[in-house]
Amino acid sequence: MQFTHEIEQMCCVKKGCNHGPAPIPQEGQWTQAKEIKDISGLTHGVGWCAPQQGTCKLTLNVKNGIIEEALVETVGCSGMTHSAAMASEILPGKTILEAMNTDLVCDAINTAMRELFLQIVYGRTQSAFSEGGLPIGAGLEDLGKGLRSQVGTLYGTRAKGARYLEMAEGYITKLAVDEDGEIVGYQFIRVGPMLEMIKKGMDANEAVQKCTGQYGRFDEEGVKHIDPRHE
């Protein structure tokens, strides 16, 4: 270590206070984090690329500074899905500091990692006050039955109005419109459960029927039912 001439000429003054960093809430404890291994928690972060063509929601479960579980969800960009495939292999087993300085293939995923890193090291995790944190596998609970991301795809134009294409319930097949021309309900297919049934041998048409549901006043007030993708 090199010192300038001015520093070398100075006398030494003893440091008085040395009480360490402020404790942060982590998995039901207050931790004075001094090293990466002191960091634990499960949380989510959202990132975007420079042209903002797509976005990534990243969920990490960190134990003793090491990423034990990673869930990478993307929307809006076809190439990003392949980047996410690589990121899901890259992230587990790395420390969060390593992950911050690793190319996660896609700008949106890198940005999500940055945002998530800040939450984790400042004690702003979802599990900050959960004693012992959450078990490895908790990230999958965000996906629900069928293990599919919660996706909303809604489209509208001034000329023709709104079109619901996909919502939390599933893939929208029909929109119900009342006599005033307003949407009053919709019909949907739960894609995840339907595919599970088909994989187990059920006839595809039967699976579609079993996984079809309705929301709102679809039958009661729907005087017209339209296909949102073609009508």
C-alpha positions in Angstrom: 0.0 0.0 0.0 1.4 3.4 -1.0 0.9 6.6 1.0 1.5 10.2 -0.3 4.2 12.3 1.3 1.5 14.4 3.0 -0.1 11.4 4.7 3.3 10.0 5.8 4.0 13.3 7.6 0.8 13.2 9.6 0.6 12.0 13.2 -1.7 9.1 14.1 -5.1 9.7 15.8 -6.8 6.8 17.4 -10.2 5.7 16.1 -12.7 5.9 18.9 -16.0 4.3 17.8 -16.1 1.0 16.1 -19.6 -0.5 16.6 -19.9 -2.1 13.1 -22.6 -1.9 10.5 -26.2 -1.3 11.3 -28.1 -4.6 11.7 -30.5 -5.6 8.9 -33.6 -7.8 9.2 -32.9 -11.3 7.8 -35.0 -14.4 8.2 -36.3 -13.3 11.6 -33.0 -12.1 12.9 -31.1 -8.8 13.0 -27.7 -9.4 11.3 -24.6 -7.2 11.2 -23.6 -8.1 7.7 -19.8 -7.8 7.2 -19.2 -10.5 4.6 -21.2 -12.0 1.7 -21.8 -15.2 3.8 -23.7 -13.1 6.3 -26.5 -12.5 3.7 -29.6 -14.7 3.5 -33.2 -14.2 2.2 -35.7 -14.8 -0.6 -36.9 -12.0 -2.8 -37.9 -10.8 -6.2 -36.5 -8.2 -8.6 -37.6 -6.9 -12.0 -35.2 -5.8 -14.8 -35.5 -4.4 -18.3 -33.2 -4.1 -21.3 -32.0 -0.9 -22.9 -34.7 -0.7 -25.6 -37.2 -1.9 -23.0 -38.5 -4.5 -25.4 -38.7 -7.1 -22.7 -38.6 -7.6 -19.0 -37.5 -10.2 -16.5 -38.8 -11.1 -13.0 -36.0 -12.8 -11.1 -36.6 -14.7 -7.8 -33.6 -15.8 -5.7 -33.4 -17.8 -2.5 -30.1 -17.0 -0.9 -28.7 -19.0 2.1 -25.4 -17.8 3.7 -24.5 -15.7 0.7 -25.0 -18.5 -1.9 -27.9 -18.7 -4.4 -29.6 -22.0 -3.7 -32.7 -21.4 -5.9 -33.4 -19.3 -8.9 -36.6 -18.6 -10.8 -36.3 -16.7 -14.1 -39.5 -15.4 -15.7 -39.4 -13.3 -18.9 -42.0 -11.6 -21.1 -41.9 -9.6 -24.4 -38.8 -10.9 -26.1 -38.3 -14.3 -27.8 -34.5 -14.3 -27.4 -34.8 -13.5 -23.7 -36.3 -17.0 -23.1 -33.1 -18.6 -24.2 -31.1 -16.2 -22.1 -33.2 -17.2 -19.1 -32.5 -20.9 -19.8 -28.8 -20.2 -19.5 -29.2 -17.9 -16.4 -31.1 -20.7 -14.6 -28.0 -22.8 -15.0 -25.5 -20.1 -14.2 -27.1 -18.6 -11.0 -27.5 -21.5 -8.5 -24.3 -22.1 -6.5 -22.9 -18.7 -7.0 -22.5 -16.1 -4.3 -24.7 -13.0 -4.8 -21.5 -11.0 -5.4 -20.3 -13.4 -8.1 -23.8 -13.3 -9.7 -23.7 -9.5 -9.7 -20.4 -9.6 -11.7 -21.5 -12.5 -14.1 -22.9 -12.0 -17.6 -26.4 -13.4 -17.3 -26.7 -13.3 -21.1 -29.5 -10.7 -21.2 -29.6 -7.1 -20.1 -33.0 -7.5 -18.5 -31.8 -10.4 -16.4 -28.6 -8.5 -15.4 -30.7 -5.5 -14.4 -33.0 -7.7 -12.4 -30.0 -9.1 -10.6 -28.8 -5.6 -9.8 -32.1 -4.6 -8.4 -32.5 -7.8 -6.4 -28.9 -7.5 -5.0 -29.8 -4.1 -3.5 -32.9 -5.5 -1.8 -31.0 -8.5 -0.4 -28.0 -6.6 1.0 -30.2 -3.9 2.5 -32.4 -6.4 4.3 -35.5 -5.7 2.1 -36.2 -9.3 1.3 -39.7 -10.9 1.3 -38.5 -13.2 4.0 -36.9 -10.5 6.2 -39.2 -11.3 9.2 -39.8 -15.0 8.5 -38.0 -17.0 11.1 -35.5 -19.3 9.3 -36.5 -17.9 5.9 -38.2 -20.0 3.3 -37.3 -23.5 2.2 -35.6 -24.2 -1.1 -38.5 -24.7 -3.5 -40.5 -21.7 -2.3 -40.0 -19.9 -5.6 -42.1 -22.5 -7.4 -45.1 -21.4 -5.3 -45.3 -18.2 -7.3 -46.2 -20.3 -10.4 -49.3 -22.1 -9.1 -50.8 -25.3 -10.6 -49.2 -26.4 -13.8 -46.1 -24.4 -13.0 -46.7 -21.6 -15.4 -45.8 -17.9 -15.0 -48.6 -15.5 -14.2 -49.0 -13.7 -17.5 -51.4 -11.0 -18.4 -51.8 -10.1 -22.1 -54.4 -7.4 -22.8 -54.7 -5.4 -26.0 -56.8 -2.4 -27.0 -57.4 0.1 -29.8 -59.4 3.3 -29.9 -61.2 2.1 -33.0 -62.1 -1.4 -31.8 -61.8 -1.4 -28.0 -60.2 -3.9 -25.7 -59.2 -7.6 -26.3 -58.4 -9.8 -23.3 -55.9 -12.5 -24.5 -54.5 -14.1 -21.3 -55.1 -13.5 -17.6 -54.4 -15.1 -14.3 -57.2 -17.6 -14.9 -55.7 -18.7 -18.2 -55.9 -18.4 -22.0 -58.9 -16.3 -23.0 -61.1 -18.0 -25.7 -64.2 -15.8 -25.6 -65.3 -12.3 -24.5 -68.9 -11.7 -23.5 -70.3 -8.4 -24.7 -73.6 -6.9 -23.4 -76.2 -5.0 -25.3 -74.3 -1.8 -24.8 -71.2 -3.3 -26.4 -69.2 -3.5 -23.1 -67.2 -6.5 -21.9 -69.1 -8.2 -19.0 -67.2 -11.5 -18.8 -64.9 -14.0 -20.4 -64.3 -17.7 -21.0 -60.8 -19.1 -20.4 -58.8 -22.4 -20.5 -56.5 -23.3 -17.6 -53.5 -24.3 -19.8 -51.3 -25.8 -17.2 -53.8 -28.3 -15.7 -55.1 -29.1 -19.2 -51.6 -30.1 -20.5 -51.1 -32.2 -17.3 -54.4 -34.1 -18.0 -53.3 -34.7 -21.6 -49.9 -35.9 -20.5 -51.6 -38.4 -18.3 -53.6 -39.8 -21.2 -56.8 -37.9 -21.3 -58.4 -37.1 -24.6 -57.4 -33.5 -25.6 -61.0 -32.4 -26.2 -62.1 -33.8 -22.9 -59.2 -32.0 -21.2 -60.2 -28.7 -22.8 -63.8 -29.1 -21.6 -62.7 -29.9 -18.0 -60.3 -26.9 -17.9 -62.7 -24.4 -19.4 -64.2 -21.8 -17.0 -66.0 -18.5 -17.1 -65.7 -15.2 -15.2 -68.1 -12.4 -14.7 -71.6 -12.3 -16.2 -70.6 -14.4 -19.2 -74.0 -16.1 -19.7 -76.3 -13.8 -17.8 -75.7 -10.6 -19.7 -73.5 -11.6 -22.6 -75.6 -11.1 -25.7 -72.6 -11.7 -28.0 -69.6 -13.9 -27.5 -66.5 -13.0 -29.6 -63.1 -14.6 -30.2 -60.7 -11.9 -29.0 -58.0 -13.0 -31.5 -60.1 -13.0 -34.7 -63.3 -10.9 -34.2 
